């Protein structure tokens, strides 16, 4: 009976630690996976990421998202900075980042009714 009690305590502690590690990784994954390079417009334009390429733009995505694409930026300014998007809708655009960590990713940028940036996020496909 005592062994079962200790085993259940150990399993509970392991589960809590594993959960904390997972959520810490989840919170920092964008900066860890996509944050190794500063945004470079020339490099961005030359690295037309596609399904056949590796993570060509992904290394710049976090810096771009956190430091350059600020809320309120006009849609036209985003288009001048990043070029033609891979996907264009009424209130959002997406730029291919390439295949990063065995998964295809994109940078989704959302605009309000006045075509000002309201949010951006890194998505996986």
DRENDO-1510 file (C-alpha; in Angstrom, 1 decimal, always signed):
<recs>
REC; n; res; u; v; w
REC; 1; UNK; +0.0; +0.0; +0.0 .
REC; 2; UNK; +2.9; +2.3; +0.8 .
REC; 3; UNK; +4.5; +1.7; -2.6 .
REC; 4; UNK; +1.3; +2.6; -4.4 .
REC; 5; UNK; +1.0; +5.9; -2.4 .
REC; 6; UNK; +4.6; +6.8; -3.3 .
REC; 7; UNK; +4.1; +5.8; -6.9 .
REC; 8; UNK; +1.0; +8.0; -7.2 .
REC; 9; UNK; +2.8; +10.9; -5.6 .
REC; 10; UNK; +5.8; +10.5; -8.0 .
REC; 11; UNK; +3.4; +10.2; -11.0 .
REC; 12; UNK; +1.6; +13.4; -9.9 .
REC; 13; UNK; +4.8; +15.3; -9.5 .
REC; 14; UNK; +6.1; +14.1; -12.9 .
REC; 15; UNK; +2.8; +15.1; -14.5 .
REC; 16; UNK; +3.0; +18.6; -13.0 .
REC; 17; UNK; +6.6; +19.1; -14.1 .
REC; 18; UNK; +5.9; +17.8; -17.6 .
REC; 19; UNK; +2.9; +20.1; -17.9 .
REC; 20; UNK; +5.0; +23.1; -16.8 .
REC; 21; UNK; +7.8; +22.3; -19.2 .
REC; 22; UNK; +5.3; +21.9; -22.1 .
REC; 23; UNK; +3.6; +25.2; -21.4 .
REC; 24; UNK; +6.9; +27.0; -21.0 .
REC; 25; UNK; +8.1; +25.7; -24.3 .
REC; 26; UNK; +4.7; +26.6; -25.9 .
REC; 27; UNK; +5.0; +30.2; -24.6 .
REC; 28; UNK; +8.6; +30.6; -25.9 .
REC; 29; UNK; +8.4; +28.4; -29.1 .
REC; 30; UNK; +8.1; +31.3; -31.6 .
REC; 31; UNK; +11.1; +33.1; -30.2 .
REC; 32; UNK; +13.1; +29.9; -30.1 .
REC; 33; UNK; +12.2; +28.6; -33.5 .
REC; 34; UNK; +11.7; +31.8; -35.4 .
REC; 35; UNK; +13.9; +34.3; -33.6 .
REC; 36; UNK; +17.5; +33.7; -34.7 .
REC; 37; UNK; +17.8; +36.6; -37.3 .
REC; 38; UNK; +16.9; +40.2; -37.4 .
REC; 39; UNK; +14.6; +41.2; -40.2 .
REC; 40; UNK; +16.4; +42.1; -43.5 .
REC; 41; UNK; +14.1; +43.3; -46.3 .
REC; 42; UNK; +16.4; +42.3; -49.1 .
REC; 43; UNK; +16.9; +38.8; -47.7 .
REC; 44; UNK; +13.1; +38.5; -47.2 .
REC; 45; UNK; +12.4; +39.5; -50.8 .
REC; 46; UNK; +15.1; +37.2; -52.2 .
REC; 47; UNK; +13.9; +34.2; -50.1 .
REC; 48; UNK; +10.6; +33.6; -51.8 .
REC; 49; UNK; +9.7; +30.8; -49.5 .
REC; 50; UNK; +7.7; +28.0; -51.0 .
REC; 51; UNK; +6.7; +24.4; -50.4 .
REC; 52; UNK; +9.9; +23.1; -51.8 .
REC; 53; UNK; +12.2; +25.3; -49.7 .
REC; 54; UNK; +13.3; +25.1; -46.1 .
REC; 55; UNK; +12.7; +27.7; -43.4 .
REC; 56; UNK; +14.1; +30.6; -45.6 .
REC; 57; UNK; +12.1; +33.4; -44.0 .
REC; 58; UNK; +11.3; +31.8; -40.7 .
REC; 59; UNK; +14.4; +32.9; -39.0 .
REC; 60; UNK; +13.3; +36.6; -39.4 .
REC; 61; UNK; +9.6; +36.1; -38.6 .
REC; 62; UNK; +9.8; +36.6; -34.8 .
REC; 63; UNK; +11.8; +39.9; -35.1 .
REC; 64; UNK; +9.4; +41.1; -37.8 .
REC; 65; UNK; +6.4; +40.2; -35.8 .
REC; 66; UNK; +7.6; +41.6; -32.5 .
REC; 67; UNK; +9.5; +44.7; -33.5 .
REC; 68; UNK; +8.5; +45.9; -37.0 .
REC; 69; UNK; +4.9; +45.0; -37.6 .
REC; 70; UNK; +3.3; +47.3; -35.1 .
REC; 71; UNK; -0.4; +47.7; -34.5 .
REC; 72; UNK; -1.8; +50.4; -36.6 .
REC; 73; UNK; +0.6; +50.0; -39.5 .
REC; 74; UNK; -1.2; +50.6; -42.8 .
REC; 75; UNK; -1.7; +47.7; -45.1 .
REC; 76; UNK; +0.1; +49.5; -47.9 .
REC; 77; UNK; +3.2; +49.9; -45.7 .
REC; 78; UNK; +3.2; +46.2; -44.9 .
REC; 79; UNK; +2.9; +45.4; -48.7 .
REC; 80; UNK; +5.8; +47.7; -49.5 .
REC; 81; UNK; +7.9; +46.2; -46.7 .
REC; 82; UNK; +7.2; +42.5; -47.3 .
REC; 83; UNK; +6.2; +42.4; -51.0 .
REC; 84; UNK; +3.4; +40.4; -52.5 .
REC; 85; UNK; +1.8; +37.9; -50.0 .
REC; 86; UNK; +1.2; +34.2; -50.7 .
REC; 87; UNK; -2.4; +34.6; -49.7 .
REC; 88; UNK; -4.5; +37.7; -49.8 .
REC; 89; UNK; -8.0; +38.1; -48.3 .
REC; 90; UNK; -10.2; +41.1; -47.3 .
REC; 91; UNK; -8.9; +41.4; -43.8 .
REC; 92; UNK; -5.7; +39.3; -43.8 .
REC; 93; UNK; -2.6; +38.3; -45.7 .
REC; 94; UNK; -0.2; +35.5; -45.3 .
REC; 95; UNK; +3.4; +35.2; -46.2 .
REC; 96; UNK; +5.0; +31.7; -46.6 .
REC; 97; UNK; +7.9; +31.2; -44.2 .
REC; 98; UNK; +8.9; +27.8; -45.5 .
REC; 99; UNK; +9.2; +24.4; -43.8 .
REC; 100; UNK; +10.4; +25.1; -40.3 .
REC; 101; UNK; +10.9; +22.2; -37.9 .
REC; 102; UNK; +9.2; +19.7; -40.3 .
REC; 103; UNK; +6.1; +21.8; -40.6 .
REC; 104; UNK; +5.1; +24.5; -43.2 .
REC; 105; UNK; +4.6; +27.9; -41.5 .
REC; 106; UNK; +3.2; +31.2; -42.5 .
REC; 107; UNK; +3.1; +34.7; -41.1 .
REC; 108; UNK; -0.6; +35.8; -40.9 .
REC; 109; UNK; -1.3; +39.5; -40.6 .
REC; 110; UNK; -4.7; +40.8; -39.8 .
REC; 111; UNK; -6.2; +44.2; -40.6 .
REC; 112; UNK; -9.2; +46.1; -39.4 .
REC; 113; UNK; -11.8; +47.8; -41.5 .
REC; 114; UNK; -9.5; +50.8; -42.1 .
REC; 115; UNK; -6.7; +48.5; -43.4 .
REC; 116; UNK; -4.6; +49.1; -40.3 .
REC; 117; UNK; -2.7; +46.1; -38.8 .
REC; 118; UNK; -4.4; +44.8; -35.7 .
REC; 119; UNK; -2.5; +41.5; -35.1 .
REC; 120; UNK; +0.0; +39.1; -36.6 .
REC; 121; UNK; +0.9; +35.5; -35.7 .
REC; 122; UNK; +3.0; +32.6; -36.9 .
REC; 123; UNK; +0.8; +29.8; -38.1 .
REC; 124; UNK; +1.5; +26.2; -39.1 .
REC; 125; UNK; -0.1; +24.3; -41.9 .
</recs>
